[in-house]
Amino acid sequence: FFFVSLCFSNTNTMAVDRHLLATAMPLYGHAAEPLAPGQSWRTAALGVAAFASAAVVAVVCATTAAGSQSLFQGPAVRPVARARLASATPRNIPQLWSQRGSPSLDGAVAAPQETAMPSQEAHWGSRPTTQGPSSILALLTVPLLMVGAACAAYRQVFRQDAGTAWNMAAMASETPVNPEATFKTPGLIETVIANIKLIVSEVMLRIFVKRNPDTPLHRLPQRNIVSSDADIYVMAQKFPEKYRDTFLGWYKLYKEQVVQGGATEKEVWSVFNRIVDRLILLNKQPYTFQSAHKMLQEPYDYFEFGQMYSRLLVDYNKSYLRNLEKWDEIAEKIKRGENIILTGNHQSESDAAFIPLLLEVYNRKLGEQVIYVAGDRVVSDPMVQPFSMGRNLFCVHSKKHMDDDPRMSREAKQKMNRKTLLEMSKAFKKGGNLVWIAPSGGRDRKNAAGDWVPAEFDIDAVELMRALGAKSPNPTWLYPFAMATNAIMPPPDTRAQGTLGEKRIVNFTGVALSVGEAFAASGEGWLPEGMELGTEAAKQHLTDQIFEVVNDEYDVIKNVMKGFGDGTYVVPNGKQPWKEGARSPVEL
């Protein structure tokens, strides 16, 4: 009713109320903050004070607007000094209203024009002779505001949401809570502005598509869509229902974690501005992955897109590269044209980011040239696709999940697998490849005891990579590779068959990587005498040896993660080249 009354008031009232509302907003802001123990009634009182101040404004609105002429027949505007309005507070509003002069829409300052106005309108506080619709509507706000105050107080005291509970739990544990870490539900005005931004961006995109129908949307430069929580909230409402809550929950938790880790709100908005922009474009025009996908860095850098997101989640003070000398050994072999296969476990959706992130200072080029053997979800989940576009991929469909995504038939998936094998064979024959594969066919899950451990390796997957490498004219090596990355984005306990868009949980945490001794694809050095390559016995023997090393290395590094150790764990033979400024002696 308060806002409706403004529509019936003349421009004088509408102008001043914008300033008055601005002075009341801090009170509303305080009333809406999460509560700490013992602050319930104080906050409720602030809520009541906020509504009471609004009631005062409404009453003054009524007495002023009632005597004014209609919006279409209103007299010339009477200005007042902007400085006086800037000094307005809930306490001195009545004094300002009782003074002569009124604000203009453009904020210009001029002397009161009494001679140009009817005598009854010479003063702000003059008594109207008639009752207009705005006075009736504005006066009706008084009881409504009182009811609202009571409801607000009740909600503040007795209806704390999950976000408030989290804040109280953090206070109880003496963990300082950064106000920027909480998601701020947008108000009406913020929602309207965010919708306008979205509409404008959509119109501009349609104009571009109409003028450039042959330009793939994924090649468009970055657009600026997100710059607040309100923008994120409005964007989420436009998503398909099955992804809406997943996306919003993901954003809230990501913001909470990275801000507590030292990031700013602007950095979070920058990351999700990129994500939202790419998700919109790819939803309009899906990207099709080929069997061998090359990372896209021009004209849009999808590699850095993924690195920005994961970088903020890594606690570098608690992260380590174990056996750093092995990375120099790997770089030397790649430089000679030999092939490297990192045969390891897989713990989170962000795993493709951690080799480049932890090698970013030590050997950036080595980290960027990894080729990931990617499963179906990496290329089919709408929320993962833009991240995958920034990686070198060999796209395969795991036999364990061949029937998960009904959008592609089993026959089509098998055909794609055969094509991928051909691409891998060509790459190995050319030489100089660094390939990462998780022979388990998916991410690690909890064992029967409830512990996160590396998932069992598929002996056929290990044998396939070994056989491809053995056929290459260039030496090929299988390195056991352990990743302790589970806590940063743990997978669900079970995989829902046939569904995409899983709930995402993220944490600001330390991570660690470790490389073990290499196994030659030729069998030299590890194949027992009398055992032939390619036999079931040889397959099992190689798989068992590699899996054992991965488990041993994982046990050494896992305590760097949140929830696994006490936060003070130092990895044996672990290095932090990003802190030391160390550089690899081997340049690629």
N, C-alpha and C positions, 0 to 999 in steps of 0.2 A: 504494500500500500504506500510505503514511503516513496519508492521509486515511481509508482504510478502517479502519485501526487505531483511529482516534478514535471511530468508530461503536461499537466494542466496549468502549471505555473508559467510566469513569463520568464524571459531570458535572464532577468536579474537573479531570480531565485536559483535557477539551474546553474548559473555560473558560481555563485557563492557556495552552493552545496558541494560542488566538487572539491573545494578547498576544505570545507568543514569535515567531509567524509574522510579526507586524507589525514586529518588530525585524530580521528577516532580509530583509524585502522590499527595503530600500535596497540591499543587496548584489546582489540579483537585478537590481534596476533598473540599477545600474552595469554589470553584466555584459552587459546587453542593449543598451546604447547603441552607436550607430555608432562605428566606429574611426577614429582619426586616424592618420596615418603614424607608425610607431614605437611605437604603443600596443598592438599585437596581443597580445604575450605578457603584458603587464601586465593587460590586460583578461581574458585567458584565466585568469590566476592568480586574479583576483577571482571569476571564474566557479567555479573549483575551490573557493575559500574559501567561497563561498555554499553550494555543495552539501555541503561538509564541515560547515558549521555546521548545516545541515539534518540531516545524519547524526547529529550530537551530540544534537540535539533528539529524533530518532527513538529513539536508544538510551535516553535518559532517560525518554522516553515508555514504552518497553517495561518498564523496571525499575519504573516507578511504576504503570502500568496493569495489569501482570500480577498484582499482589497485590490489586488492587481488585475489588470485587464487580461484578456485571453492572450495566448501566445501569438495569435495572428493579428491582434489589435493592440498589442502592448505599446506603451510610449517609448520614446527614445531612451536608450540605456544611460544610467547615471554611474560613472566610474568612481572607484575609490582606490587609494594607494595599495599596490600589491604588497608592500612591506607590512601593512597592518594585517592583511590576511595571513601572511607567512607567520606572523606571531600568534595566530589564533590557537587557543587551547580549549579544552572542554570547560575550563573555569572562566575564561574571559570572553567566551562566545556571546553571552548576553550583552556585555558592554559594547562589543563590536556591532552587534545588531541594533543597539539603541542609538548609534552614532549616525550622523548624516552621511549621505553618499552611498553608492552601491557599486559592486564590481562590474566591469564590462567583460565581454567575452574575450577580448584580446588583451586584457590586463592593463590597458592604458590608464594613465592617471590624469584626472581633470577635476576642476572645481565643481561642486554640486550645482546643478542647474535648476534652482528652485523656481525661477520665473517661468520655466518652460513646462512646469508640471502642475497638475491640480493641487490645491492646498492640502487636501487630505493625504496626499502621497509625498509631502515634503519631508517627512520623517519616516525612518524604518519602523519606529514604534507606534506610528499613528494607528488609531483604531479603525478597522474596516467598517463600512456601513452596511455591507451585505455579506452573506455567507456563500462562498463559491464551492464547487465540487472538490477543489484541492484541499480546502480547510476541513471538510468532512472526512475525506480519505486520510488526511494526515493525522487528524485527531484520533481516528480509529486505530492508528498504529500504537497508541499508548498501551491499551490492554493487551494487544498482540505482543508487544515487546516484553511486557511483564511475564506473559506466559512463556515466551521464548527464553527469557532469563532463567526462569525456573527449570525449564527443560535442559538448558545448557549446563546449569549447575548440577543437575541430577546426572547428566551424562558424564561430566568431568569427574564426579566423585565415584559413581557406581558403574559406569560403562566404559572402562578402559579397554582399548583395543590391543591387538597383538603387538603393535609398535610400542605402545606405552609400557606394556608388560616387559618387553625386551629392555627398554630404557631403565625401568625400575630394577630389573635383574642385574643390569650392568652397574647401577649405582650401588646395589647391595654388595657387589663383588669389588667395589672401589675402583672400577674401571671408568676413567673419564669418558663421557659421551660427547662427541662432537655434534653440535646441532645440525651441521651440514649433512651428517650421515643419514638423517631421517628423511623419509619421503613426505613431501608437503602436498596434501590433497588440494587441488586448485579450487578457487572460488569461482563465482559466476563470471566476473570480468575476465579473469585469467583464462577461463575455458573459452569464452567468446573470442578473445585475442588469438588463442592457439588454433581455434577452428578457422579463423580468418587466414592465418598464416598457412594452414594446410590447404585451404581452398585456393589461395593465390599460387602456391607451389604446384598444385594440381593443374590449374589453368595454364601456367607457364609450361608445364611438361607437355600438355596436350598440344599447345601451339608449336612446341619444338618438334613433336612427333609428326604433326601435320606438315611441317615444312621440311623435315628430314626423315621421311618414312623408312629409308634404308639403313639408318644408323642404329646399331644395337644399343639398347638402353643401358646395358652393363658398362658401356664405354663412356657414359656421360661423366662430366666432372662432378666434384662434390657439391651438393646443394646444402644451404643452411636452413634446416627445418627445426632442429631441437636446440633450445637455449634455456629450458626450465623444466621443472617437474610437470608443469601443466601441459607442456607440449608432449611429453612422454605419455601422460594420461590420455590425452585426446587421441594420440596416434594409436594407442592400444585399443581404443574403442572401435577403431576402423578395421582391426584385424578380424579374421574369421574367429568365431566364438571358441573353437577348440584350442586356438593359440593365444587368445587374449589374456587369460589369467596367467598362463605360463610366461608370457613375455613380461607382463607387469611385475609378477613375482620375481622374475630373474633380474629386472632392473632395480627393484627395491633392495634386494640382497646384495647385488653388485655394488650399488652406491654405498650402502652401509659398510661393507667390508673395505673397499678401497679408500674411502674417506677416513675411516679409522686407521688405515695404513699410511695416511699422509697425503693422499690425493685431494684435490679441491673439487668442488661442485662443477666448476667450469670444465675441468678435465673429464669428469664423468659425462657431462652433457656433450662434450666434443666426441667422445667415444661412441655414445649412443646416437648422436646425430649421424655419424657414419653408418652405424648399423641400421637405423630406421630408414635412411635414404636408400641403402642397397636393398633392404627387404622390400620396400615399395616397388623399386624398379624391377627386381627379379620376380615379384609377384605378378607384375604386369606382363613381363616377358621372361619366362624361365630360361635359365642357362642349361645347355646340354653338354655334359662332360663326355669327352672322348676316352677311349681306352687308355691312351697316354696323354695326360693333361699337363701342359706347361704353365707354370705360374704366370698370372697376369699382373704386370707392373706398369704397363702403359696402355692407354693414356691415364688410366686410374690404377693406383698402386694397391692391389688387393693384398699383397704380402704385408706391407706396413699396416694396412687396415687390421689384420689379425694380430700383428705384434703389439699394436697400441692397446688392444683389449686385454691381452694376457699380461703385458708388462706391468700394469697397475696392480695385478693380483699377486705378484711375486714379492716376497719379503727377501730381498737380496742379502740382508745381513745374516739370514739363517739358511741360505742356499749354497750348494756346493757342487763342484765338478770333481768327482773322484777319479784318480788315475789319469790326470791331465796329460801325461806323457803319451798315453794311448791315442789321443787325438792328433798329436804330432805324427805318430806312426801311421795313422790312417791317412793324414794329409800327404805324407810322403808317398804312400802306395798309390793314391789317386793321381798324384802328379806324374807317376810312372805309367799311368794307364791301367792300373789294376782295379778290380771291382771289390767294393766293400758292402757286405750285407749285415746290417745291425739287426740281430735276431733277439728280440726282447719282449718284455711284458708291456701292457698298454693299460693305463689307469684313468685317464680323463679325456674329455672331448678336446681339451686344449693341448694335448700332447705334441702335436705337430709344431707348436710354437716354442717349446722349451730347448731344443737343441740350438736353434738360431738365437734365442734370447741369452742362454748361458755362454754361448760362443761369440756373442755380439762384439765384445771387446777383444777377445783372444784371437779369433780367426773367423771373421764375419763371413767371408766368401765360402768357407767350408760349411757353415750352418745354413747358408742360403741354397746350396745345391743338393740338399737331401731330397730323395724321391721317396714318397710314402706309398706303401701298398695300402690302398684305401678300400674299406668295405662299403656296403650299400648305403648306410645311414650318412656317411660322410658326404655323399653326393645327392641324397634324396631328401634329407630333412631340410625344410625351408629355412630354418634358423641357422643351419650349419653351412649351407651352400656358399654364401659370400666369403666365409673364412676359408673354405676348401679351394676357392678359385685363386687364392694367393699361394698355393702350394704346388709343387711338382708331384703328380700322382700317377700311379698305376692302378686303375679302377678295376676292382674285382668284386664278385659276389660270393661271400662265404657260404659253403655248403650247409653250415649250421643255421643260416638265416635265409636260405634260398626262397622261402615262401612268405617272408615277412611283409614285403611291400607288394600288394596286389596290382599296383599300377603297371608293373612289368612282369611278363610271364616268365616261368622257369626256363623255357626254351630260349627266350631272348637274353636272359641273364647268362645262361651257359654259352651262348654264342659270343657275348661280350667278353666272357672269361677267356675263350679261345683266342680272340683277337688281342686281348691284353697279354697273353703269354707270348704271342708273336712279337709284340712290341718290346717286351722285356728281353726276349732272346736277341733282338737286334741291338738293344742298348748294351747288353753284356758283351756281345761280340765287338762292339765299338770300343768298349772299355772306359775306365775312369768314372765309374758310377758309385754313388753313395746311396744305398737303398735301405730303408727301414721297414721291417715287417713284424707284426705281432702274430706268431703262429697259432695263438689261442683262438684267433678268429673274432676277438672282441675284447672288451675291457675286463679287467680283473674284478672279481666279486668276492664277497665274504665266504670263508670256508664254514664248515660245520660248527667250529668253535666261535664264530663271529668275528674272525680276524680277516683283514684285507691282505691277501697273498696273491702272488702271480698265478694266473690261470694256467691249467695244463696245456702244453704245446701239442699241436696236431702233428704227428710224425710225417704225414704226407705233405704238409705245408713246408716243413723244414727240408724234406727231401727234394721237393720241387725247386726251391731256391738253390740248393746245392747242385742239383743236376743242371740247371740252367747255367750256373757259374762254371761247372766243369766242362761244358761244351764250348765255352769261350776260349779264344786263343790267348786271352790275358788271364793271369792268375786271379782267382777269386777267393775271398776270405769271409768266413762267417764269424762275426764278433758277438759274444754274449753281451747283451745290453740291458741294464736294469734302470728303471725309472721309478722314482718316489714322487709321484705327482697327484696321487689320489685325492688328497684333502683340498686341492685347489678347485676341483669340480667333480666331486664323487658321483659315480653313476647310481641309478636306482638299484635297490637290492636285487630286483629281478627285471628281466627285459619283457615288456608287454608285447606279445606277439602281434605283428601287423599294425602297430601304431607308431606314429611319428610325433615329434613335438613334445618330448618328455619334459617333466619338471626339472628345472636346473637350479642346483645349489652351488654357490661359490664361496670361497674363503680367501682371505689374505693370509698367505702362508709361505713357509720355506719349501723349496723343492730341491731335488738332487738327482744327478745322473752318474752312472758308473759303467765303465767298459772293462770287459775281462779279456783273457788271452784268446787269440784268434784260432779258428779251426779252418784248415785248408779244404777247399771244395774238392780237391783231388784225392783227399783221404790221407795225405801224407802227415804223419805225426800223431794221428789219433785212431786210425783204423787197425784193429787187432789183426795179427797175422792169421791167415786162413779165412778171414771174413771178406766177402766180396761186396763192393759198392752196389747199391741198388736193392740188395736183399732186405727182407723185413728185419733181420737181425741188425744189419748195418744202419738202417733207418732209425731203429729204436735206440741203438747205441749212441749215435750222434745226437739225437734229440735229448736223451737222458743227460748226456754230458753238458750240453749247452744249458738245459733247463736247470741243472744243479748249480752251475756258475751264476746264472741269473738270480736264483733264490738266495745264494750266499751273498751276492753283492747287494741285493735288495735289503737283506737283513742288516747290512752295515749302514745303509743310507736312510732307511725309512723314518728314523726318529727325528729328522729335521722337520717333518710335517706337523701341522697343528693337530692335536689330538693323539699324536703318537709318542711324543717326547715332552720334556718339561720346558722346551724353548731354549735350552742352553747347550744342546748337543752339538758337538764338533765332529765332523766326519773324518775318520782316519785317512790320511793321504788325500784329504779334500782341499781343493784350492778355490779361491775367489778372485779370479783375474780381473773382474770388473772393479774390485776395490784396490787391487794392487797395480792396475794399469799394465799388466803383463801382456805381451804379444807373442804369438806363435813364431818360432824361427822358420816355419815352413809357409811360404806364401803361394797361394794358388792363382 
